[in-house]
Amino acid sequence: EQLLAYELGVKATLLEQRIQFNASTFYYDYQDKQLSVLFADPIFTTLARLANVPDAAAYGLDTQLSWRLNSSLTAMLAGTLLHTEVNNYTGINALGQPQDFDGAEFLYSPERSGSATLLYETQISDSLGLSASLNAHYQSQSESDLEGSRAGAVDDYALVNASIGVHTLDGHWDLSFWGNNITDEYYWLSVTQNANTIIRFAGKSRTYGTSLTYRF
């Protein structure tokens, strides 16, 4: 595949370097983009393969904001708006029939995604420090096939992760307790399907753990 990428952005430091704001807009012009598509099969109706789509494009906006609220607390925000489309491509649908996919979205390319993070770090003794974090991530619905079928949709989901720990100020060791997907959100990351079977690969459920690191 060939890609011609255009990007225009800004990086700004504000409020005596307490705020860092970055933003960029982009346009990606693809020729012969490689995508997973279906082809007709006399036994299984359809099978997947990698093929070149003659013309495709993606454009959108990326933003990032980091704000040091005080000496211990930092907030970070990030967001992306994305539009993708396939142009001038006729392929095979899930029934093994030709279909015009002009305007179809790229696979696994949500239109909206974003994250928010709080970081806290402070000294609690002459030799120890405390650190904690809270993070949330969201992405809107995306598609696992060019048809945009309901069966192939990857639903929108939001995940929340958190951690807390203590560490030595000299960096020799740190001990942390963490939890991922603490709201126990059920979501899936990808979908595989053929004429009579749909398989969704689910993401991890609520997970807790502890980590101990020692540096010699």
Secondary structure, 3 states (H helix, E strand, C coil): CEEEEEEEEEEEEECCCCEEEEEEEEEEEEEEEEEEEEEEECCCEEEEEEEEEEEEEEEEEEEEEEEECCCCEEEEEEEEEEEEEEECCEEECCCCCEEECCCCCCCCCCCEEEEEEEEEEEECCCCEEEEEEEEEEEECCEECCCCCCCCCEECCEEEEEEEEEEEECCCCEEEEEEEECCCCCCCEEEEEECCCCEEEEECCCCEEEEEEEECC
